[in-house]
């Protein structure tokens, strides 16, 4: 998380205030749309049904990905 300049608290805030979601290209994963520091971000998650957990795969700002 340090290399992406967000903390666990930031990530929890992004998930709490998500603006949408869609299926990822990888089966079983989801893309959560959100904002961090007034910029659009996406968080890739994978539900672990057996453990009743949401596993965070990665998170990234959209504007950096589009350049």
PyMOL Python script that loads the backbone (N, CA, C, O; Angstrom):
from pymol import cmd

cmd.read_pdbstr("""\
ATOM      1  N   UNK A   1       0.815  -1.197   0.000  1.00  0.00           N
ATOM      2  CA  UNK A   1       0.000   0.000   0.000  1.00  0.00           C
ATOM      3  C   UNK A   1       0.855   1.255   0.000  1.00  0.00           C
ATOM      4  O   UNK A   1       0.446   2.278  -0.550  1.00  0.00           O
ATOM      5  N   UNK A   2       2.016   1.197   0.597  1.00  0.00           N
ATOM      6  CA  UNK A   2       2.868   2.385   0.701  1.00  0.00           C
ATOM      7  C   UNK A   2       3.288   2.889  -0.676  1.00  0.00           C
ATOM      8  O   UNK A   2       3.385   4.097  -0.891  1.00  0.00           O
ATOM      9  N   UNK A   3       3.538   1.973  -1.605  1.00  0.00           N
ATOM     10  CA  UNK A   3       3.956   2.408  -2.935  1.00  0.00           C
ATOM     11  C   UNK A   3       2.826   3.078  -3.711  1.00  0.00           C
ATOM     12  O   UNK A   3       3.085   3.805  -4.670  1.00  0.00           O
ATOM     13  N   UNK A   4       1.588   2.844  -3.311  1.00  0.00           N
ATOM     14  CA  UNK A   4       0.444   3.468  -3.978  1.00  0.00           C
ATOM     15  C   UNK A   4      -0.056   4.709  -3.240  1.00  0.00           C
ATOM     16  O   UNK A   4      -1.000   5.364  -3.682  1.00  0.00           O
ATOM     17  N   UNK A   5       0.583   5.025  -2.117  1.00  0.00           N
ATOM     18  CA  UNK A   5       0.264   6.219  -1.335  1.00  0.00           C
ATOM     19  C   UNK A   5      -1.162   6.210  -0.763  1.00  0.00           C
ATOM     20  O   UNK A   5      -1.883   7.204  -0.839  1.00  0.00           O
ATOM     21  N   UNK A   6      -1.546   5.062  -0.191  1.00  0.00           N
ATOM     22  CA  UNK A   6      -2.778   4.987   0.578  1.00  0.00           C
ATOM     23  C   UNK A   6      -2.560   4.020   1.725  1.00  0.00           C
ATOM     24  O   UNK A   6      -1.688   3.152   1.672  1.00  0.00           O
ATOM     25  N   UNK A   7      -3.360   4.181   2.753  1.00  0.00           N
ATOM     26  CA  UNK A   7      -3.242   3.342   3.943  1.00  0.00           C
ATOM     27  C   UNK A   7      -4.416   2.381   4.023  1.00  0.00           C
ATOM     28  O   UNK A   7      -5.326   2.423   3.195  1.00  0.00           O
ATOM     29  N   UNK A   8      -4.385   1.521   5.021  1.00  0.00           N
ATOM     30  CA  UNK A   8      -5.517   0.621   5.249  1.00  0.00           C
ATOM     31  C   UNK A   8      -6.773   1.422   5.557  1.00  0.00           C
ATOM     32  O   UNK A   8      -7.863   1.062   5.110  1.00  0.00           O
ATOM     33  N   UNK A   9      -6.634   2.490   6.306  1.00  0.00           N
ATOM     34  CA  UNK A   9      -7.786   3.345   6.629  1.00  0.00           C
ATOM     35  C   UNK A   9      -8.338   3.965   5.351  1.00  0.00           C
ATOM     36  O   UNK A   9      -9.555   4.027   5.173  1.00  0.00           O
ATOM     37  N   UNK A  10      -7.462   4.426   4.457  1.00  0.00           N
ATOM     38  CA  UNK A  10      -7.906   4.972   3.172  1.00  0.00           C
ATOM     39  C   UNK A  10      -8.674   3.920   2.377  1.00  0.00           C
ATOM     40  O   UNK A  10      -9.719   4.209   1.795  1.00  0.00           O
ATOM     41  N   UNK A  11      -8.153   2.714   2.359  1.00  0.00           N
ATOM     42  CA  UNK A  11      -8.789   1.626   1.624  1.00  0.00           C
ATOM     43  C   UNK A  11     -10.163   1.305   2.203  1.00  0.00           C
ATOM     44  O   UNK A  11     -11.122   1.112   1.457  1.00  0.00           O
ATOM     45  N   UNK A  12     -10.259   1.249   3.508  1.00  0.00           N
ATOM     46  CA  UNK A  12     -11.555   0.997   4.148  1.00  0.00           C
ATOM     47  C   UNK A  12     -12.549   2.111   3.810  1.00  0.00           C
ATOM     48  O   UNK A  12     -13.733   1.845   3.602  1.00  0.00           O
ATOM     49  N   UNK A  13     -12.075   3.345   3.756  1.00  0.00           N
ATOM     50  CA  UNK A  13     -12.928   4.482   3.401  1.00  0.00           C
ATOM     51  C   UNK A  13     -13.397   4.354   1.943  1.00  0.00           C
ATOM     52  O   UNK A  13     -14.563   4.606   1.639  1.00  0.00           O
ATOM     53  N   UNK A  14     -12.492   3.967   1.056  1.00  0.00           N
ATOM     54  CA  UNK A  14     -12.860   3.777  -0.350  1.00  0.00           C
ATOM     55  C   UNK A  14     -13.950   2.719  -0.487  1.00  0.00           C
ATOM     56  O   UNK A  14     -14.895   2.894  -1.258  1.00  0.00           O
ATOM     57  N   UNK A  15     -13.822   1.630   0.255  1.00  0.00           N
ATOM     58  CA  UNK A  15     -14.829   0.568   0.175  1.00  0.00           C
ATOM     59  C   UNK A  15     -16.152   0.998   0.792  1.00  0.00           C
ATOM     60  O   UNK A  15     -17.216   0.666   0.270  1.00  0.00           O
ATOM     61  N   UNK A  16     -16.097   1.729   1.893  1.00  0.00           N
ATOM     62  CA  UNK A  16     -17.327   2.184   2.550  1.00  0.00           C
ATOM     63  C   UNK A  16     -18.114   3.132   1.657  1.00  0.00           C
ATOM     64  O   UNK A  16     -19.345   3.109   1.655  1.00  0.00           O
ATOM     65  N   UNK A  17     -17.412   3.963   0.902  1.00  0.00           N
ATOM     66  CA  UNK A  17     -18.074   4.960   0.053  1.00  0.00           C
ATOM     67  C   UNK A  17     -17.951   4.623  -1.428  1.00  0.00           C
ATOM     68  O   UNK A  17     -17.816   5.515  -2.266  1.00  0.00           O
ATOM     69  N   UNK A  18     -17.996   3.348  -1.743  1.00  0.00           N
ATOM     70  CA  UNK A  18     -17.921   2.902  -3.137  1.00  0.00           C
ATOM     71  C   UNK A  18     -19.071   3.492  -3.947  1.00  0.00           C
ATOM     72  O   UNK A  18     -20.178   3.678  -3.443  1.00  0.00           O
ATOM     73  N   UNK A  19     -18.783   3.779  -5.207  1.00  0.00           N
ATOM     74  CA  UNK A  19     -19.800   4.361  -6.086  1.00  0.00           C
ATOM     75  C   UNK A  19     -20.369   3.351  -7.066  1.00  0.00           C
ATOM     76  O   UNK A  19     -21.329   3.651  -7.776  1.00  0.00           O
ATOM     77  N   UNK A  20     -19.791   2.160  -7.115  1.00  0.00           N
ATOM     78  CA  UNK A  20     -20.305   1.128  -8.010  1.00  0.00           C
ATOM     79  C   UNK A  20     -19.406  -0.095  -8.006  1.00  0.00           C
ATOM     80  O   UNK A  20     -18.359  -0.119  -7.359  1.00  0.00           O
ATOM     81  N   UNK A  21     -19.840  -1.112  -8.745  1.00  0.00           N
ATOM     82  CA  UNK A  21     -19.041  -2.337  -8.863  1.00  0.00           C
ATOM     83  C   UNK A  21     -19.411  -3.048 -10.147  1.00  0.00           C
ATOM     84  O   UNK A  21     -20.492  -2.840 -10.698  1.00  0.00           O
ATOM     85  N   UNK A  22     -18.494  -3.900 -10.623  1.00  0.00           N
ATOM     86  CA  UNK A  22     -18.742  -4.722 -11.800  1.00  0.00           C
ATOM     87  C   UNK A  22     -17.855  -5.970 -11.703  1.00  0.00           C
ATOM     88  O   UNK A  22     -16.900  -6.003 -10.928  1.00  0.00           O
ATOM     89  N   UNK A  23     -18.177  -6.970 -12.480  1.00  0.00           N
ATOM     90  CA  UNK A  23     -17.340  -8.176 -12.523  1.00  0.00           C
ATOM     91  C   UNK A  23     -15.990  -7.834 -13.161  1.00  0.00           C
ATOM     92  O   UNK A  23     -15.914  -7.039 -14.098  1.00  0.00           O
ATOM     93  N   UNK A  24     -14.948  -8.442 -12.642  1.00  0.00           N
ATOM     94  CA  UNK A  24     -13.616  -8.281 -13.215  1.00  0.00           C
ATOM     95  C   UNK A  24     -13.455  -9.273 -14.360  1.00  0.00           C
ATOM     96  O   UNK A  24     -14.292 -10.158 -14.536  1.00  0.00           O
ATOM     97  N   UNK A  25     -12.389  -9.132 -15.136  1.00  0.00           N
ATOM     98  CA  UNK A  25     -12.132 -10.094 -16.214  1.00  0.00           C
ATOM     99  C   UNK A  25     -11.698 -11.449 -15.664  1.00  0.00           C
ATOM    100  O   UNK A  25     -11.844 -12.473 -16.332  1.00  0.00           O
ATOM    101  N   UNK A  26     -11.162 -11.450 -14.435  1.00  0.00           N
ATOM    102  CA  UNK A  26     -10.806 -12.709 -13.767  1.00  0.00           C
ATOM    103  C   UNK A  26     -12.048 -13.246 -13.049  1.00  0.00           C
ATOM    104  O   UNK A  26     -12.680 -12.529 -12.273  1.00  0.00           O
ATOM    105  N   UNK A  27     -12.384 -14.486 -13.307  1.00  0.00           N
ATOM    106  CA  UNK A  27     -13.560 -15.094 -12.689  1.00  0.00           C
ATOM    107  C   UNK A  27     -13.474 -15.046 -11.169  1.00  0.00           C
ATOM    108  O   UNK A  27     -12.433 -15.354 -10.589  1.00  0.00           O
ATOM    109  N   UNK A  28     -14.569 -14.660 -10.528  1.00  0.00           N
ATOM    110  CA  UNK A  28     -14.642 -14.629  -9.070  1.00  0.00           C
ATOM    111  C   UNK A  28     -14.171 -13.328  -8.452  1.00  0.00           C
ATOM    112  O   UNK A  28     -14.269 -13.153  -7.237  1.00  0.00           O
ATOM    113  N   UNK A  29     -13.663 -12.413  -9.263  1.00  0.00           N
ATOM    114  CA  UNK A  29     -13.198 -11.123  -8.748  1.00  0.00           C
ATOM    115  C   UNK A  29     -14.151 -10.002  -9.170  1.00  0.00           C
ATOM    116  O   UNK A  29     -14.881 -10.113 -10.156  1.00  0.00           O
ATOM    117  N   UNK A  30     -14.117  -8.934  -8.398  1.00  0.00           N
ATOM    118  CA  UNK A  30     -14.977  -7.781  -8.647  1.00  0.00           C
ATOM    119  C   UNK A  30     -14.146  -6.507  -8.636  1.00  0.00           C
ATOM    120  O   UNK A  30     -13.124  -6.425  -7.955  1.00  0.00           O
ATOM    121  N   UNK A  31     -14.593  -5.518  -9.395  1.00  0.00           N
ATOM    122  CA  UNK A  31     -13.961  -4.201  -9.444  1.00  0.00           C
ATOM    123  C   UNK A  31     -14.897  -3.228  -8.719  1.00  0.00           C
ATOM    124  O   UNK A  31     -16.053  -3.056  -9.106  1.00  0.00           O
ATOM    125  N   UNK A  32     -14.384  -2.604  -7.676  1.00  0.00           N
ATOM    126  CA  UNK A  32     -15.146  -1.630  -6.903  1.00  0.00           C
ATOM    127  C   UNK A  32     -14.694  -0.237  -7.329  1.00  0.00           C
ATOM    128  O   UNK A  32     -13.503   0.071  -7.275  1.00  0.00           O
ATOM    129  N   UNK A  33     -15.632   0.606  -7.752  1.00  0.00           N
ATOM    130  CA  UNK A  33     -15.330   1.992  -8.121  1.00  0.00           C
ATOM    131  C   UNK A  33     -15.472   2.871  -6.897  1.00  0.00           C
ATOM    132  O   UNK A  33     -16.419   2.730  -6.123  1.00  0.00           O
ATOM    133  N   UNK A  34     -14.522   3.782  -6.728  1.00  0.00           N
ATOM    134  CA  UNK A  34     -14.557   4.667  -5.575  1.00  0.00           C
ATOM    135  C   UNK A  34     -13.745   5.921  -5.869  1.00  0.00           C
ATOM    136  O   UNK A  34     -13.347   6.165  -7.008  1.00  0.00           O
ATOM    137  N   UNK A  35     -13.504   6.714  -4.822  1.00  0.00           N
ATOM    138  CA  UNK A  35     -12.674   7.911  -4.924  1.00  0.00           C
ATOM    139  C   UNK A  35     -11.710   7.950  -3.746  1.00  0.00           C
ATOM    140  O   UNK A  35     -12.012   7.474  -2.652  1.00  0.00           O
ATOM    141  N   UNK A  36     -10.543   8.529  -4.003  1.00  0.00           N
ATOM    142  CA  UNK A  36      -9.547   8.755  -2.946  1.00  0.00           C
ATOM    143  C   UNK A  36      -8.855  10.064  -3.289  1.00  0.00           C
ATOM    144  O   UNK A  36      -8.333  10.230  -4.391  1.00  0.00           O
ATOM    145  N   UNK A  37      -8.852  10.980  -2.350  1.00  0.00           N
ATOM    146  CA  UNK A  37      -8.273  12.309  -2.542  1.00  0.00           C
ATOM    147  C   UNK A  37      -8.825  12.985  -3.795  1.00  0.00           C
ATOM    148  O   UNK A  37      -8.094  13.587  -4.581  1.00  0.00           O
ATOM    149  N   UNK A  38     -10.145  12.861  -3.951  1.00  0.00           N
ATOM    150  CA  UNK A  38     -10.901  13.500  -5.045  1.00  0.00           C
ATOM    151  C   UNK A  38     -10.557  12.981  -6.435  1.00  0.00           C
ATOM    152  O   UNK A  38     -10.799  13.663  -7.431  1.00  0.00           O
ATOM    153  N   UNK A  39      -9.999  11.785  -6.508  1.00  0.00           N
ATOM    154  CA  UNK A  39      -9.672  11.175  -7.793  1.00  0.00           C
ATOM    155  C   UNK A  39     -10.314   9.790  -7.853  1.00  0.00           C
ATOM    156  O   UNK A  39     -10.417   9.110  -6.832  1.00  0.00           O
ATOM    157  N   UNK A  40     -10.747   9.369  -9.045  1.00  0.00           N
ATOM    158  CA  UNK A  40     -11.360   8.043  -9.171  1.00  0.00           C
ATOM    159  C   UNK A  40     -10.338   6.922  -8.991  1.00  0.00           C
ATOM    160  O   UNK A  40      -9.225   6.984  -9.513  1.00  0.00           O
ATOM    161  N   UNK A  41     -10.736   5.914  -8.252  1.00  0.00           N
ATOM    162  CA  UNK A  41      -9.907   4.734  -7.998  1.00  0.00           C
ATOM    163  C   UNK A  41     -10.737   3.494  -8.265  1.00  0.00           C
ATOM    164  O   UNK A  41     -11.967   3.537  -8.273  1.00  0.00           O
ATOM    165  N   UNK A  42     -10.036   2.382  -8.483  1.00  0.00           N
ATOM    166  CA  UNK A  42     -10.665   1.072  -8.544  1.00  0.00           C
ATOM    167  C   UNK A  42      -9.958   0.150  -7.565  1.00  0.00           C
ATOM    168  O   UNK A  42      -8.737   0.192  -7.411  1.00  0.00           O
ATOM    169  N   UNK A  43     -10.752  -0.681  -6.910  1.00  0.00           N
ATOM    170  CA  UNK A  43     -10.240  -1.664  -5.955  1.00  0.00           C
ATOM    171  C   UNK A  43     -10.684  -3.033  -6.458  1.00  0.00           C
ATOM    172  O   UNK A  43     -11.874  -3.262  -6.672  1.00  0.00           O
ATOM    173  N   UNK A  44      -9.737  -3.933  -6.645  1.00  0.00           N
ATOM    174  CA  UNK A  44     -10.050  -5.290  -7.095  1.00  0.00           C
ATOM    175  C   UNK A  44     -10.166  -6.172  -5.858  1.00  0.00           C
ATOM    176  O   UNK A  44      -9.254  -6.228  -5.033  1.00  0.00           O
ATOM    177  N   UNK A  45     -11.298  -6.857  -5.741  1.00  0.00           N
ATOM    178  CA  UNK A  45     -11.551  -7.705  -4.573  1.00  0.00           C
ATOM    179  C   UNK A  45     -11.980  -9.099  -5.013  1.00  0.00           C
ATOM    180  O   UNK A  45     -12.443  -9.311  -6.133  1.00  0.00           O
ATOM    181  N   UNK A  46     -11.808 -10.041  -4.089  1.00  0.00           N
ATOM    182  CA  UNK A  46     -12.238 -11.416  -4.327  1.00  0.00           C
ATOM    183  C   UNK A  46     -12.875 -11.942  -3.050  1.00  0.00           C
ATOM    184  O   UNK A  46     -12.198 -12.069  -2.030  1.00  0.00           O
ATOM    185  N   UNK A  47     -14.158 -12.249  -3.090  1.00  0.00           N
ATOM    186  CA  UNK A  47     -14.810 -12.788  -1.894  1.00  0.00           C
ATOM    187  C   UNK A  47     -14.294 -14.190  -1.575  1.00  0.00           C
ATOM    188  O   UNK A  47     -14.137 -15.022  -2.469  1.00  0.00           O
ATOM    189  N   UNK A  48     -14.034 -14.439  -0.302  1.00  0.00           N
ATOM    190  CA  UNK A  48     -13.690 -15.772   0.191  1.00  0.00           C
ATOM    191  C   UNK A  48     -14.920 -16.240   0.970  1.00  0.00           C
ATOM    192  O   UNK A  48     -15.065 -15.958   2.159  1.00  0.00           O
ATOM    193  N   UNK A  49     -15.785 -16.951   0.284  1.00  0.00           N
ATOM    194  CA  UNK A  49     -17.072 -17.347   0.849  1.00  0.00           C
ATOM    195  C   UNK A  49     -16.901 -18.240   2.072  1.00  0.00           C
ATOM    196  O   UNK A  49     -17.605 -18.066   3.067  1.00  0.00           O
ATOM    197  N   UNK A  50     -15.977 -19.190   2.008  1.00  0.00           N
ATOM    198  CA  UNK A  50     -15.779 -20.112   3.124  1.00  0.00           C
ATOM    199  C   UNK A  50     -15.341 -19.382   4.399  1.00  0.00           C
ATOM    200  O   UNK A  50     -15.828 -19.684   5.489  1.00  0.00           O
ATOM    201  N   UNK A  51     -14.428 -18.431   4.260  1.00  0.00           N
ATOM    202  CA  UNK A  51     -13.921 -17.691   5.420  1.00  0.00           C
ATOM    203  C   UNK A  51     -14.768 -16.459   5.733  1.00  0.00           C
ATOM    204  O   UNK A  51     -14.548 -15.787   6.741  1.00  0.00           O
ATOM    205  N   UNK A  52     -15.735 -16.168   4.865  1.00  0.00           N
ATOM    206  CA  UNK A  52     -16.591 -14.981   5.018  1.00  0.00           C
ATOM    207  C   UNK A  52     -15.750 -13.707   5.094  1.00  0.00           C
ATOM    208  O   UNK A  52     -15.942 -12.861   5.967  1.00  0.00           O
ATOM    209  N   UNK A  53     -14.791 -13.599   4.129  1.00  0.00           N
ATOM    210  CA  UNK A  53     -13.894 -12.451   4.053  1.00  0.00           C
ATOM    211  C   UNK A  53     -13.916 -11.859   2.654  1.00  0.00           C
ATOM    212  O   UNK A  53     -14.258 -12.534   1.683  1.00  0.00           O
ATOM    213  N   UNK A  54     -13.549 -10.597   2.567  1.00  0.00           N
ATOM    214  CA  UNK A  54     -13.349  -9.950   1.285  1.00  0.00           C
ATOM    215  C   UNK A  54     -11.847  -9.710   1.140  1.00  0.00           C
ATOM    216  O   UNK A  54     -11.268  -8.910   1.875  1.00  0.00           O
ATOM    217  N   UNK A  55     -11.226 -10.399   0.199  1.00  0.00           N
ATOM    218  CA  UNK A  55      -9.786 -10.302  -0.004  1.00  0.00           C
ATOM    219  C   UNK A  55      -9.508  -9.156  -0.976  1.00  0.00           C
ATOM    220  O   UNK A  55     -10.064  -9.113  -2.074  1.00  0.00           O
ATOM    221  N   UNK A  56      -8.643  -8.229  -0.561  1.00  0.00           N
ATOM    222  CA  UNK A  56      -8.257  -7.118  -1.419  1.00  0.00           C
ATOM    223  C   UNK A  56      -7.085  -7.582  -2.278  1.00  0.00           C
ATOM    224  O   UNK A  56      -6.053  -8.003  -1.757  1.00  0.00           O
ATOM    225  N   UNK A  57      -7.249  -7.505  -3.577  1.00  0.00           N
ATOM    226  CA  UNK A  57      -6.200  -7.915  -4.507  1.00  0.00           C
ATOM    227  C   UNK A  57      -5.276  -6.732  -4.796  1.00  0.00           C
ATOM    228  O   UNK A  57      -4.060  -6.843  -4.639  1.00  0.00           O
ATOM    229  N   UNK A  58      -5.845  -5.605  -5.215  1.00  0.00           N
ATOM    230  CA  UNK A  58      -5.070  -4.405  -5.497  1.00  0.00           C
ATOM    231  C   UNK A  58      -5.998  -3.201  -5.554  1.00  0.00           C
ATOM    232  O   UNK A  58      -7.220  -3.348  -5.591  1.00  0.00           O
ATOM    233  N   UNK A  59      -5.418  -2.025  -5.561  1.00  0.00           N
ATOM    234  CA  UNK A  59      -6.164  -0.772  -5.731  1.00  0.00           C
ATOM    235  C   UNK A  59      -5.281   0.176  -6.523  1.00  0.00           C
ATOM    236  O   UNK A  59      -4.062   0.192  -6.352  1.00  0.00           O
ATOM    237  N   UNK A  60      -5.897   0.960  -7.385  1.00  0.00           N
ATOM    238  CA  UNK A  60      -5.114   1.863  -8.225  1.00  0.00           C
ATOM    239  C   UNK A  60      -5.954   3.066  -8.657  1.00  0.00           C
ATOM    240  O   UNK A  60      -7.172   2.965  -8.799  1.00  0.00           O
ATOM    241  N   UNK A  61      -5.286   4.210  -8.865  1.00  0.00           N
ATOM    242  CA  UNK A  61      -5.992   5.393  -9.359  1.00  0.00           C
ATOM    243  C   UNK A  61      -6.234   5.254 -10.860  1.00  0.00           C
ATOM    244  O   UNK A  61      -5.364   4.766 -11.582  1.00  0.00           O
ATOM    245  N   UNK A  62      -7.379   5.667 -11.326  1.00  0.00           N
ATOM    246  CA  UNK A  62      -7.703   5.520 -12.745  1.00  0.00           C
ATOM    247  C   UNK A  62      -6.903   6.452 -13.647  1.00  0.00           C
ATOM    248  O   UNK A  62      -6.464   6.030 -14.717  1.00  0.00           O
ATOM    249  N   UNK A  63      -6.702   7.687 -13.254  1.00  0.00           N
ATOM    250  CA  UNK A  63      -6.023   8.619 -14.156  1.00  0.00           C
ATOM    251  C   UNK A  63      -4.604   8.182 -14.464  1.00  0.00           C
ATOM    252  O   UNK A  63      -4.115   8.448 -15.563  1.00  0.00           O
ATOM    253  N   UNK A  64      -3.936   7.535 -13.554  1.00  0.00           N
ATOM    254  CA  UNK A  64      -2.571   7.055 -13.831  1.00  0.00           C
ATOM    255  C   UNK A  64      -2.582   5.887 -14.790  1.00  0.00           C
ATOM    256  O   UNK A  64      -1.631   5.697 -15.548  1.00  0.00           O
ATOM    257  N   UNK A  65      -3.641   5.105 -14.769  1.00  0.00           N
ATOM    258  CA  UNK A  65      -3.725   3.942 -15.645  1.00  0.00           C
ATOM    259  C   UNK A  65      -4.035   4.357 -17.086  1.00  0.00           C
ATOM    260  O   UNK A  65      -3.702   3.619 -18.013  1.00  0.00           O
ATOM    261  N   UNK A  66      -4.658   5.506 -17.297  1.00  0.00           N
ATOM    262  CA  UNK A  66      -5.083   5.929 -18.617  1.00  0.00           C
ATOM    263  C   UNK A  66      -4.012   6.673 -19.392  1.00  0.00           C
ATOM    264  O   UNK A  66      -4.163   6.868 -20.598  1.00  0.00           O
ATOM    265  N   UNK A  67      -2.938   7.096 -18.744  1.00  0.00           N
ATOM    266  CA  UNK A  67      -1.889   7.862 -19.427  1.00  0.00           C
ATOM    267  C   UNK A  67      -1.049   6.981 -20.316  1.00  0.00           C
ATOM    268  O   UNK A  67      -0.121   7.464 -20.965  1.00  0.00           O
TER     269      UNK A  67
END
""", "prot")
cmd.dss("prot")
cmd.show_as("cartoon", "prot")
cmd.util.cbc("prot")
cmd.orient("prot")
